[in-house]
């Protein structure tokens, strides 16, 4: 697949969003500590560390695997860079440097292996961004929404954190979907703006509805909320083990991968094995609808003094409409716009159904 100037600009936009998200998170955490809101400050820093540590682990393991495949020894400088949390920036440096050469200086006769190399680099980055988005961005978004609804107002940094988190989730999800299909030669491309936008709205609206529902549950009872999320996490991990994913070479990294997959499944549905997902996806969103309605019903009959009543009706309407729109966009995407809709067996994208072993993405989450 040819790497174009548009692809290069999208990579530039990706690192801009990544850096902006990082700066805003640091800014918000510093402000919390400055205002002596230590619990919120510690939670913000914890979410950041959790996401970035997992991402650095996967990034370094992929560097080692790539160097081993190329017959080269692993350099200690790569390990040091990842220990200093610079793995993603290192990958962006290589991707943008080579991408610029391919997009602006190489001729149309650029050899296929050069195009493949840069596409593989961009694909790796899309996977890492997806990890960080759901490991750090989603909990961060829930925390900021909780603070906003609790106090009934927010300062500029909190508004910025909410907006940037939404943008990061949206961008990483769509970028991942595009990179996924570009890296798999046996998959149809996601062509045109319409499928991309419909897919974006499906993910964004279902996620927004769920995040607001979780925040309402936190107001009801923090312990119940965490028990529910922990239970869903365990179910996701169990599902990953049951499907026997084989994304990583080493057993330890595969276990970490399944733990991360379970965490992602708390927030959104992904196909983790490349099989027909009509039944699992239906069950997933039926449960999502029932849990969401249950939370709203409890709040209608159990008013809370800690919660600002002026926000409850608008939040309830937003939750219902977002979930409804999300389901509608889901049906439209898979019913009419999915690239595989003309095939006899429809898949999301695959994780763990190998076609050729030289592409990491063939064993990753698919949509």
N, C-alpha and C positions, 0 to 999 in steps of 0.2 A: 504494500500500500504506500503510495507516494506521500511524502511529508511535504506539505505546502507552507506558504507564507502565513496562511490563516492558522494552520496548526501551530506555527511558531508563536504567533500573537496570542493564541489561547494558552500556550505554556507560560508566556510572560504574565498574562492575566492570572493564571493559577498561582504563581509565586507571589504576586501582589496581594491576592486574597489571603494566602497563607501567612505572609508577613503581617498584614493588617490584623488578622485574627490573633496572632501571637502578641502583637503590641497592645491590642485592646484588652486581652486577658491579663497581661501584666499590669496595665493601667488600672483595671477594675480591682485586682487583688491588692495593689498598693493603696488604692483609695479606701478599701474596706479596712485595712490595718490602720490607716491614718485616722479613720473615723471610729476606731476601736470596736469594729464589728468583726471580732477575731474568728468567730465560727464561720461566717461567710468567707472571710479571707482564706482560712485554712482549707475550706472546701474547694474554693476556686483554684488554689495552688495544687491541691491533691488531684483534681480533675486534669489539670495541665500535665502534671508529672506522670500520672497513669497513662494518658494517651501517648505522650512523647516517648516514654520508656519502652512501651510495647512496639511503637513504630521503629525506634532505633534498633531493637532486637531483630525485627524482621528485615530491616534494611541491611544490617551487617551480615545476617545469615545469607541473604541473597548475593551480597558482594562476594562472600566466600565461595558460594556455589558457582557463581559466574567465573571467578578466577580459576577455580578448580577445573571447570569445564574447558576453559581456554588453556589449561596446562600451565598456569602460573601459580606462584605461591602467594598466600594472603599476606598483605603488608600490614605492619603494626600501625602505620599512620591511619589506616582506615578504622582500626579498632579505637584509636585515640579520638578520632573525629566523632565517632558515634558515642563514645563515652562523654564527650563534650556537647552532645546533642546536636551535632552538625551533620548528621547523616543525610537528612533530607536536603539541606542546602548544598551538600556535595553532589548529590544526584541532580539537583537543579542546575548546578554549574556545568556538569558534563552534558546534560540534555540540551541546555540553551546554547552552549558552545558548539556542539556538533549540529544541533538543529539549525543554527544560523548559517553554518557552512552549507548544509543540504538545501535549505530553503532559498538562500539568496546568492550563493556563489557557484554551486554545482550546476552542471548542465542537466538537460532532461534525460541524458543518458547515464545518470548516476547509477552505479551498480546496485543490484537488488540487496546485497548484504549490508550496504551502508544504510539504505532505507529501512531495512529490517532492524538494524541495530538501534537507530534513533527511535523507531516506533516502540521497540522493547523498553528503552529507557523511559519514554513517556508513559508507557503502560505501567511500569513499576511504580512511577510516581503517582499515578491515578489510584493504584491499589493502596499505597501508603496514606494518601490523603483520605481515602474512604475509611480506612482504619481510624485515623485520628479524628475525623468528623464525628463518628458515632461513639468513640471512646471518650472524647473530651468535649466536643461541641454540643452533643445532645444533653448530657448532664448539666453543662454550663447554661444552656438555654432554659432548662427546667428550673435551675436555681435562680436565674434572673427574673423569670416569670413569677416565681414564688415571692421573691422580694418585692416586685412591683405590685402584686395583688395584696400582699400583706400590709404594705404601707400606703397603698392607694396613690403613690406618686413615685417617680424615679428621676434620678439626675441624668445628666447627659451621658456619663460613662455607662450607665446601665442600659439606656436606650441604644447606645452604640454597640454594646455587647450583644443585645438581642438581635439587632439588625445584622451585625457581622456574622453571628452564629447561623442565622437563617440563610444568609448568602453563602456561607461556607458549606452548609449542608446541601443546599440546592446545587451549587457549582460542582462539588465533588461527586454528587450522585449522577448528574448528567454527564460530566466529563468521564467518569468511570464507565458508564454505559457505552459512550462513543468509543473510548479506547479499547474496551473489551471486544467489540465487534470488529474493529480495525485489526486487532492482533490475531484474530481467529479466521483463517482463510476459508474455512468451511461455513462461516456464518454470514448471513446477509447484513449489509450495512444499515445503520439507522439514518436513512437519507431524508433530507428536507427538515425544515424547522418544525413542522406540525407534529410528527411523532416525538421529537425531543421535548417540545413544550407540553404535550399531553402527558408524557412520562414524568416530566418535572412536576406538573401540577398534581398528578396522582400521588407521588411520593411526598410532596410538600404538604398537601392538605391532610392526608392520613396521619402524617407525623405531627402536624400542628394540633390536630384534634386530640391525639393521644397524649402529647406533652401537656396540654391544658387539663386533660382529665387526671393525669398523674399529679399535677400541681394541686388540683382540688382535693384529691385523696390525701395529699400531704397535710392540708388544712384540717381534714377530718381526723386523721390519726397517722402520725409519722411512722409508728411501728408497723401498722397495717400496710401502709404504702411500701415500705422497704421489704416487708415479707412478701408482698405480691410481686415486686420487681425481682427479688431474689428467687422466688419460685419460678417465674418466667425464665430467668437466666438459667436455672438448673434444667428446665425443660429444653431450652435451646441447646445446651451442652449435651444433654442426653440424645437429642435428635441428631446432632453432629456425629456423636460416637456411633449411634445406630446406623447412620448412613455410611460410616467408615470413609470419611473424607481422606484424601491422600495428596494434600497440597504441598506439604513440606517433605524434605528428604529425611531429616532426623526425627526421631520419635518425640523428643522433648518439644521441638518447635511445632510439631503436628498437634500435640496436646494443647500448647498455647494457642494455636490457631483455632482449635475447636472451642476453647474457652472464649476467645474473641468473637467467634461466630455466634455463640450463645448470647453474648452481650448485645450484638447487633440485632439479633432476632427479637429482643425486647422492644425495639423501636420500629422496625420495619421488616417486611418479608423479603427473603432472598432464597432462590433455589440453590441448595448446597450440594447437589449431586448430579444435576443435568438430566433429571427424569421429568416425566410429565407431572406438573405441579398443580393441576386443576383442583384436585381434592385437598391437598395440604393447604393451598392458598385460600380456598373457600373456608376451610375449618379455621384458619388463622384469623381471617377478617370477620367471621361470624362470632368468634370469641371476643375479638376486639370490640365489635358493636355491642355485644351483651355486657361486657365489663364497663364500657363507656356509659351506656344507659343506666346500669346499676349505680354507678357513682353519681350521676345526675339525679336519679330518683332519691338516693339517700340524702343528698344536699337539699332537695326540695322539702323533705320532711324532717330534716335535722339542721335547722339554721344555726350558724356558728357566729358568735359575737366577735371572734378574732378576725373573721373575714369581712371585708368591706362589702356591705350589701349592695351598694350602688354598682358594683362590678359583676355581681352574680348573674343577673339576667343577660347582659351583653356577652359574658363569657360562655354561658350555657348555649346561647344562640350561635356563637362562633364555633363551639365544639360540634354542635349538631350539623350546621351547614358545612363545616370543613370536612367532617366525616362523610357526609352525603356527597359532596363534590368529589372527594377523593375516590370514593367507590365508583362514581360515574366515570371519572377519568380512567380508572383502572379498567372498567368494562370496555370503554372506547378503545383504549390502547391495545388490550389483548384481543378485542373482537375485530378491530378493523385496521389498526396501524402497526401491530407487531410485525417485525421483519420476517418471522417464520410463519405468519398466518396462513400462507398458501401450502405449507408442508403438511403432510398427513399427521405427523406427530409434532406437537408444538412444545418447545422447551422454553424456559427462560434462558438464562445463560448458565453454563455449567461450571460446577466445581467438582472435579474428580472423575470426569469421564474422558480419559486420555485419548487423543487422536494422534498426536505426535508429542514426544516428550520434551522437545526443545523449546516449548513455550509455557512459561509459568502460568499464564492467564487461563490455560485450558483446565486448570485444576482449582480455579478460584470461584468465588461467588458469582452467580449469573442472574440475569434478570430477563 
